[in-house]
Amino acid sequence: MPDSSLADLVLGWFRAEARDLPWRRPGTTPWGVLVSEFMLQQTPVARVEPIWTEWMERWPTPSAFAAASRADVLRAWGKLGYPRRALRLHEAAATIAAAHADTVPSDVDALEALPGIGSYTARAVVAFGYGRRAPVVDTNVRRVVARAVHGAGDAGPARTKPDLADVDALLPADDATAAEVSAALMELGAVVCTARAPRCGTCPVHAACAWQANGRPAYDGPRKPVQGFAGTDRQVRGRLLDVLRGAADPVPRDALDAVWPDAPQRDRCLHSLLVDGLAEQHDDGRFALPA
């Protein structure tokens, strides 16, 4: 299958079927795209949408966000999970405001130099924030390429250079079209070419898919284990943070002790929040979100 064929098929489908997500709408700034990428890491779209909308109304620029306190940032982040992302975004915003004249960089290398921004996020901002040609590779894109191009059931472990080269080969030369194809590949993997229940009957590349031509062989390589949540340190940390976010004033230790019965686990999680800068202990022994 010629590379251009896959891009054309996916692009036509995307223009007709793409979800109406707020960060895709006209007028969204590169800053808005950057915020969405931080929020969407390991977090469902439905949970991100309302928080992203409130966030952009409150902090429409990096400098506005950088001026916020860390406590306000963590309260606004709410239950998105992995709250360290919020503090890393706060650090990135401060750097953008101070070193880049309050403008999110449009260059991959400059973006990767910012706190908390890796290769994927940098390329996503270049493509979706600036409409430029940059291969954007996430788990969904890797799965689409593995199946449609290579005829495999799944992509297996990430291989940065080969994965980028695979996607780069699919992108047209035109910046705007290439950026749209990047978004289309991600969308296809997210809603149609899913890991466990692909909707092949509605897939725009079904007739040209190498996986279909190969008889849809099962993926027999290593899979990343699915992490549970109940009883984990993540759950305990979340409950402790809930207390701190909901309190107008610092809280005594017993208010935190009440949220989880396992004292050693609770103590370990509280200590990790302090180390991560997500909580602080005052001289009187009470606890609060960081200032």
KERO-843625 format. One line per 10 residues: for each residue x, y, z of N, C-alpha, C. Coordinates in steps of 0.2 Angstrom, whole numbers, plus 5000, padded with zeros to 4 digits. Example, Ala and Ser with C-alpha at 12.3 -4.5 7.8 and 13.67 -1.06 7.14 Angstrom:
5066:4972:5039:5062:4978:5039:5066:4984:5039; 5064:4989:5035:5068:4995:5036:5064:5000:5039
END
This chain:
5004:4994:5000:5000:5000:5000:5004:5006:5000; 5004:5011:4995:5008:5017:4995:5006:5021:5001; 5011:5024:5004:5011:5028:5010:5005:5034:5009; 5005:5037:5003:5000:5042:5002:4993:5039:5002; 4992:5033:5000:4985:5030:5001:4983:5030:5008; 4987:5028:5012:4985:5028:5019:4983:5035:5022; 4988:5039:5021:4986:5046:5023:4980:5049:5020; 4979:5048:5014:4972:5050:5011:4966:5047:5014; 4966:5041:5015:4961:5037:5017:4959:5039:5025; 4964:5040:5029:4963:5042:5036:4961:5049:5036
4964:5054:5032:4962:5061:5032:4955:5062:5030; 4953:5058:5025:4946:5059:5023:4941:5057:5028; 4943:5052:5031:4938:5049:5037:4939:5054:5043; 4944:5057:5044:4945:5062:5050:4941:5068:5049; 4941:5070:5043:4937:5077:5041:4930:5076:5042; 4928:5070:5041:4920:5068:5042:4919:5066:5049; 4923:5063:5052:4921:5059:5059:4925:5061:5065; 4929:5066:5065:4933:5068:5070:4929:5070:5076; 4931:5068:5082:4927:5071:5088:4928:5079:5089; 4923:5082:5091:4923:5089:5092:4926:5090:5099
4933:5091:5099:4937:5092:5105:4938:5099:5106; 4938:5102:5112:4939:5110:5112:4946:5112:5110; 4951:5108:5111:4958:5110:5110:4959:5109:5102; 4954:5107:5098:4955:5106:5091:4952:5112:5087; 4948:5116:5091:4944:5121:5088:4948:5127:5086; 4945:5130:5080:4949:5136:5078:4950:5141:5084; 4956:5144:5084:4957:5149:5089:4961:5147:5095; 4962:5140:5095:4965:5137:5101:4973:5139:5100; 4976:5142:5105:4983:5144:5104:4988:5138:5105; 4994:5139:5104:4999:5133:5105:4999:5132:5113
4998:5137:5117:4998:5136:5124:4992:5132:5126; 4986:5133:5123:4980:5128:5124:4982:5121:5122; 4985:5120:5117:4987:5113:5114:4992:5110:5120; 4997:5114:5122:5002:5112:5127:4998:5110:5133; 4993:5114:5136:4990:5112:5142:4986:5105:5140; 4983:5105:5135:4979:5099:5133:4983:5092:5133; 4989:5093:5131:4994:5087:5130:4996:5085:5137; 4997:5090:5142:4999:5088:5148:4993:5085:5152; 4987:5087:5151:4981:5084:5154:4980:5077:5152; 4981:5076:5145:4978:5070:5142:4983:5064:5143
4989:5065:5146:4993:5060:5148:4990:5055:5152; 4988:5049:5150:4985:5043:5154:4979:5045:5157; 4975:5050:5154:4969:5052:5157:4963:5053:5151; 4958:5050:5152:4952:5050:5147:4950:5057:5145; 4948:5058:5139:4946:5064:5136:4940:5067:5140; 4936:5063:5142:4930:5065:5145:4931:5069:5152; 4936:5067:5155:4938:5070:5161:4942:5076:5160; 4946:5077:5155:4950:5082:5153:4946:5088:5151; 4941:5087:5146:4937:5092:5143:4935:5098:5148; 4931:5097:5153:4929:5102:5157:4934:5106:5161
4939:5102:5163:4945:5106:5167:4949:5110:5162; 4950:5107:5156:4954:5111:5151:4950:5118:5149; 4944:5117:5148:4940:5123:5147:4940:5128:5152; 4939:5126:5159:4940:5131:5164:4947:5134:5165; 4952:5129:5164:4959:5131:5164:4960:5137:5159; 4958:5136:5153:4960:5141:5148:4956:5148:5149; 4950:5147:5152:4947:5154:5154:4950:5157:5159; 4953:5154:5164:4956:5156:5170:4964:5159:5168; 4967:5155:5164:4974:5156:5163:4975:5155:5155; 4973:5160:5152:4974:5160:5144:4981:5160:5141
4986:5162:5146:4993:5163:5143:4997:5160:5148; 5003:5158:5146:5008:5155:5151:5010:5160:5157; 5010:5166:5155:5012:5171:5161:5006:5171:5166; 5000:5171:5164:4995:5171:5168:4995:5165:5173; 4996:5159:5170:4997:5153:5174:5003:5153:5178; 5009:5155:5176:5015:5156:5180:5014:5160:5186; 5009:5165:5186:5008:5169:5192:5004:5166:5197; 5001:5160:5195:4996:5157:5200:5001:5154:5205; 4998:5153:5211:5001:5149:5217:5001:5141:5215; 5005:5138:5218:5005:5130:5217:4999:5127:5220
4997:5130:5225:4991:5128:5228:4985:5129:5224; 4984:5134:5220:4979:5136:5216:4979:5131:5210; 4985:5130:5208:4986:5125:5202:4984:5118:5204; 4986:5116:5210:4984:5109:5212:4976:5108:5213; 4973:5114:5215:4966:5113:5216:4963:5113:5209; 4965:5117:5205:4962:5117:5198:4963:5111:5194; 4969:5107:5196:4970:5101:5192:4965:5096:5195; 4962:5096:5201:4957:5092:5203:4959:5085:5203; 4955:5080:5200:4956:5073:5200:4958:5071:5193; 4962:5075:5190:4965:5072:5183:4970:5067:5184
4973:5066:5190:4978:5061:5192:4985:5064:5190; 4990:5060:5193:4997:5062:5192:4998:5069:5192; 4997:5072:5198:4997:5079:5199:5004:5083:5198; 5009:5079:5198:5016:5082:5197:5016:5085:5190; 5011:5082:5186:5011:5085:5179:5009:5093:5179; 5005:5094:5184:5002:5101:5185:5008:5106:5187; 5012:5103:5192:5018:5107:5194:5023:5108:5188; 5024:5103:5184:5029:5103:5179:5027:5108:5173; 5020:5108:5172:5017:5113:5168:5018:5120:5170; 5017:5121:5177:5018:5127:5180:5025:5130:5179
5030:5125:5180:5037:5127:5179:5038:5129:5171; 5036:5125:5167:5036:5126:5160:5033:5133:5158; 5028:5135:5161:5025:5141:5159:5029:5147:5162; 5032:5146:5167:5036:5151:5170:5042:5152:5165; 5045:5147:5163:5051:5147:5158:5048:5151:5151; 5043:5149:5149:5040:5152:5143:5039:5159:5144; 5036:5161:5149:5035:5168:5151:5041:5172:5151; 5046:5169:5154:5053:5173:5156:5057:5173:5150; 5058:5167:5147:5063:5166:5142:5061:5166:5135; 5054:5166:5134:5052:5165:5127:5046:5171:5125
5046:5176:5129:5042:5182:5128:5034:5179:5128; 5033:5175:5133:5026:5172:5134:5023:5169:5128; 5028:5166:5123:5025:5163:5117:5028:5156:5118; 5024:5151:5117:5026:5144:5117:5031:5143:5111; 5037:5140:5112:5041:5139:5106:5038:5134:5101; 5040:5136:5095:5038:5132:5089:5043:5127:5086; 5048:5126:5090:5054:5122:5088:5054:5116:5093; 5055:5110:5090:5055:5104:5094:5060:5104:5099; 5066:5106:5097:5072:5106:5102:5071:5111:5108; 5068:5117:5106:5067:5122:5111:5061:5120:5116
5056:5116:5113:5051:5113:5117:5053:5108:5122; 5058:5104:5120:5060:5098:5124:5065:5101:5129; 5067:5107:5129:5072:5110:5134:5067:5113:5140; 5061:5113:5139:5056:5115:5144:5055:5110:5149; 5054:5112:5156:5052:5107:5161:5046:5102:5159; 5047:5096:5160:5042:5091:5159:5039:5090:5152; 5043:5092:5147:5041:5091:5140:5046:5086:5136; 5043:5081:5134:5047:5076:5131:5046:5076:5123; 5049:5071:5120:5048:5071:5112:5041:5071:5110; 5037:5067:5113:5030:5067:5110:5026:5073:5111
5027:5076:5117:5023:5082:5118:5026:5088:5114; 5033:5088:5113:5035:5094:5109:5033:5093:5102; 5033:5087:5099:5030:5086:5092:5023:5087:5091; 5019:5086:5097:5012:5087:5096:5011:5094:5096; 5014:5098:5100:5013:5106:5100:5015:5109:5093; 5021:5106:5090:5023:5109:5084:5017:5107:5079; 5015:5101:5079:5010:5099:5074:5003:5102:5075; 5000:5101:5081:4994:5103:5082:4993:5111:5085; 4998:5113:5088:4998:5120:5090:5000:5125:5084; 5005:5123:5080:5007:5127:5075:5006:5125:5068
5003:5119:5067:5001:5116:5060:5007:5115:5056; 5012:5112:5059:5018:5111:5055:5019:5103:5055; 5023:5101:5050:5025:5094:5049:5029:5092:5054; 5027:5087:5058:5031:5084:5063:5028:5077:5065; 5031:5072:5064:5029:5065:5066:5027:5065:5073; 5021:5063:5075:5019:5063:5082:5017:5056:5083; 5020:5053:5088:5020:5046:5089:5018:5044:5096; 5012:5042:5097:5009:5039:5103:5007:5032:5102; 5005:5029:5108:5003:5022:5107:4998:5020:5102; 4993:5025:5101:4988:5024:5096:4991:5024:5089
4995:5029:5088:4998:5029:5081:5002:5023:5080; 5006:5021:5085:5010:5015:5084:5006:5009:5082; 5001:5008:5085:4996:5002:5084:4993:5003:5077; 4991:5009:5074:4988:5009:5068:4994:5008:5063; 5000:5010:5063:5005:5009:5059:5007:5002:5059; 5008:4999:5065:5009:4991:5065:5004:4987:5061; 4998:4989:5062:4993:4985:5058:4992:4987:5051; 4991:4993:5050:4990:4995:5043:4996:4994:5038; 5002:4996:5041:5008:4996:5036:5011:4989:5037; 5012:4987:5043:5017:4981:5044:5013:4974:5045
5006:4974:5045:5002:4968:5046:5003:4965:5052; 5005:4968:5058:5006:4965:5064:5000:4967:5069; 4999:4962:5074:4993:4963:5078:4994:4969:5083; 5000:4971:5084:5001:4977:5088:5009:4979:5087; 5010:4985:5090:5017:4988:5089:5023:4985:5093; 5021:4982:5099:5027:4980:5103:5030:4985:5107; 5036:4984:5110:5039:4989:5113:5041:4995:5109; 5041:5001:5112:5042:5007:5108:5050:5007:5105; 5051:5010:5099:5057:5010:5096:5057:5017:5093; 5060:5022:5097:5059:5029:5095:5061:5031:5088
5067:5029:5085:5069:5031:5079:5065:5028:5073; 5064:5021:5074:5060:5017:5069:5053:5020:5069; 5050:5021:5075:5043:5023:5075:5042:5030:5072; 5047:5035:5073:5047:5041:5070:5047:5041:5063; 5052:5036:5060:5053:5036:5053:5047:5033:5050; 5043:5028:5053:5037:5025:5050:5032:5030:5049; 5031:5035:5054:5026:5040:5054:5028:5045:5049; 5034:5047:5049:5037:5052:5044:5035:5050:5037; 5036:5044:5036:5035:5041:5029:5028:5042:5026; 5023:5043:5031:5016:5043:5029:5014:5050:5028
5018:5055:5031:5016:5062:5031:5017:5065:5024; 5012:5069:5021:5013:5073:5015:5018:5079:5017; 5021:5082:5011:5026:5087:5012:5023:5093:5015; 5016:5095:5013:5013:5101:5015:5012:5101:5023; 5014:5107:5026:5014:5107:5033:5007:5106:5036; 5002:5110:5034:4995:5110:5036:4992:5103:5036; 4993:5100:5030:4990:5093:5028:4994:5088:5033; 5000:5088:5033:5004:5084:5037:5002:5084:5045; 5000:5090:5047:4998:5091:5054:4991:5087:5055; 4987:5088:5050:4980:5085:5050:4981:5078:5050
4985:5075:5046:4986:5068:5045:4988:5065:5052; 4993:5069:5055:4995:5066:5062:4989:5066:5067; 4985:5071:5067:4979:5071:5071:4975:5065:5069; 4974:5064:5063:4969:5058:5060:4972:5052:5062; 4978:5050:5062:4981:5044:5064:4980:5043:5071; 4981:5048:5076:4980:5047:5083:4972:5046:5084; 4968:5049:5080:4961:5048:5081:4958:5041:5079; 4961:5039:5074:4959:5032:5072:4961:5027:5077; 4967:5027:5080:4969:5023:5085:4965:5023:5091; 4963:5029:5093:4959:5030:5099:4952:5028:5099
4949:5028:5093:4942:5027:5093:4940:5021:5088; 4944:5019:5083:4943:5013:5079:4948:5008:5079; 4954:5009:5078:4959:5004:5078:4962:5003:5085; 4957:5001:5090:4959:5001:5097:4963:4994:5098; 4965:4994:5104:4970:4988:5106:4966:4981:5106; 4960:4981:5110:4957:4975:5112:4951:4974:5108; 4947:4979:5105:4941:4978:5102:4941:4982:5095; 4945:4981:5091:4946:4986:5085:4939:4985:5081; 4937:4991:5078:4931:4991:5074:4932:4991:5067; 4935:4986:5065:4937:4985:5058:4932:4986:5053
4926:4985:5054:4921:4986:5049:4919:4993:5048; 4921:4997:5052:4920:5005:5051:4927:5008:5049; 4932:5004:5049:4939:5008:5048:4940:5010:5040; 4942:5016:5039:4943:5019:5033:4948:5015:5029; 4953:5012:5032:4958:5009:5028:4958:5001:5028; 4952:4999:5030:4950:4991:5030:4952:4988:5024; 4951:4990:5018:4952:4987:5012:4959:4986:5010; 4963:4991:5013:4970:4992:5011:4975:4990:5017; 4972:4987:5023:4976:4986:5029:4980:4979:5028; 4986:4980:5030:4990:4974:5029:4989:4969:5034
4986:4971:5040:4984:4966:5045:4978:4962:5043; 4973:4965:5040:4968:4962:5037:4970:4957:5032; 4974:4959:5027:4977:4955:5022:4981:4949:5025; 4984:4949:5031:4987:4944:5034:4983:4939:5038; 4976:4941:5038:4972:4936:5042:4971:4939:5049; 4973:4945:5051:4973:4948:5057:4976:4943:5063; 4983:4942:5062:4987:4938:5066:4986:4941:5073; 4986:4937:5078:4986:4940:5085:4993:4942:5087; 4993:4947:5091:5000:4949:5094:5002:4945:5099; 5008:4942:5098:5011:4937:5103:5017:4940:5107
5018:4946:5107:5024:4949:5110:5022:4951:5117; 5027:4954:5121:5026:4956:5128:5021:4962:5128; 5016:4962:5133:5012:4967:5134:5013:4971:5141; 5012:4977:5141:5013:4981:5147:5007:4979:5152; 5009:4977:5158:5003:4975:5162:4999:4981:5164; 4992:4979:5164:4988:4985:5166:4988:4986:5174; 4989:4992:5176:4990:4993:5183:4983:4994:5186; 4982:4991:5192:4976:4992:5195:4976:4999:5199; 4971:5001:5202:4971:5007:5206:4969:5006:5213; 4964:5002:5215:4962:5001:5222:4968:4998:5226
4969:5002:5232:4974:5000:5236:4981:5002:5235; 4982:5005:5229:4989:5007:5228:4991:5014:5231; 4997:5015:5231:4999:5022:5233:4996:5027:5230; 4995:5027:5223:4992:5032:5219:4985:5034:5223; 4981:5029:5224:4975:5030:5228:4975:5033:5234; 4980:5031:5238:4981:5034:5245:4984:5042:5244; 4988:5043:5239:4991:5050:5238:4985:5054:5236; 4980:5051:5232:4975:5055:5230:4970:5057:5235; 4969:5052:5240:4965:5054:5245:4968:5059:5250; 4974:5059:5251:4977:5064:5255:4977:5071:5252
4978:5071:5245:4978:5077:5242:4971:5080:5242; 4966:5076:5242:4959:5078:5242:4957:5082:5248; 4960:5079:5254:4959:5083:5260:4963:5090:5260; 4969:5090:5257:4972:5096:5257:4969:5101:5252; 4967:5099:5246:4963:5103:5241:4957:5106:5244; 4953:5102:5248:4947:5104:5251:4947:5109:5257; 4953:5110:5260:4954:5114:5266:4956:5121:5264; 4953:5126:5267:4955:5133:5267:4961:5134:5271; 4962:5130:5276:4968:5132:5280:4972:5125:5281; 4978:5125:5284:4982:5119:5285:4978:5115:5290
4979:5108:5289:4975:5103:5292:4980:5099:5297; 4977:5097:5303:4981:5093:5307:4982:5086:5305; 4987:5083:5308:4989:5076:5305:4983:5071:5306; 4979:5072:5311:4973:5067:5312:4968:5067:5306; 4968:5073:5303:4963:5074:5297:4966:5070:5291; 4972:5069:5291:4975:5065:5285:4975:5057:5287; 4976:5056:5294:4976:5049:5296:4969:5046:5295; 4964:5050:5295:4957:5047:5294:4956:5044:5288; 4960:5046:5282:4957:5044:5276:4960:5037:5274; 4964:5034:5278:4967:5028:5275:4969:5024:5282
4967:5017:5282:4968:5014:5289:4975:5011:5289; 4979:5010:5284:4985:5007:5284:4991:5012:5285; 4993:5012:5292:4997:5018:5294:5004:5018:5290; 5007:5012:5289:5014:5013:5286:5013:5015:5278; 5008:5013:5275:5007:5015:5268:5005:5022:5268; 5001:5024:5273:4998:5031:5273:5004:5036:5274; 5009:5034:5279:5015:5038:5281:5019:5038:5275; 5020:5033:5271:5025:5033:5265:5022:5037:5260; 5015:5037:5259:5012:5041:5254:5013:5049:5256; 5012:5050:5262:5012:5057:5264:5019:5060:5263
5024:5056:5265:5031:5058:5264:5032:5059:5257; 5030:5055:5252:5031:5056:5245:5028:5062:5242; 5022:5064:5245:5019:5070:5243:5024:5076:5245; 5027:5076:5251:5031:5081:5253:5037:5081:5249; 5040:5076:5247:5046:5075:5243:5045:5078:5236; 5039:5076:5234:5037:5079:5227:5035:5086:5226; 5035:5089:5232:5032:5096:5232:5025:5097:5231; 5021:5092:5232:5014:5092:5232:5010:5094:5238; 5014:5094:5244:5012:5096:5250:5018:5099:5254; 5016:5102:5260:5021:5105:5264:5019:5105:5271
5023:5104:5276:5022:5104:5283:5024:5110:5286; 5020:5114:5290:5021:5120:5293:5025:5119:5300; 5027:5124:5302:5031:5123:5309:5027:5121:5314; 5020:5122:5314:5016:5119:5319:5014:5112:5318; 5017:5109:5313:5015:5102:5312:5009:5101:5307; 5006:5106:5305:5000:5105:5301:5002:5104:5294; 4998:5102:5289:4999:5101:5282:4995:5105:5278; 4998:5107:5272:4994:5111:5267:4997:5110:5260; 4993:5112:5255:4996:5112:5248:5002:5117:5248; 5007:5116:5244:5012:5121:5243:5010:5128:5242
5013:5133:5244:5011:5140:5243:5013:5142:5235
END
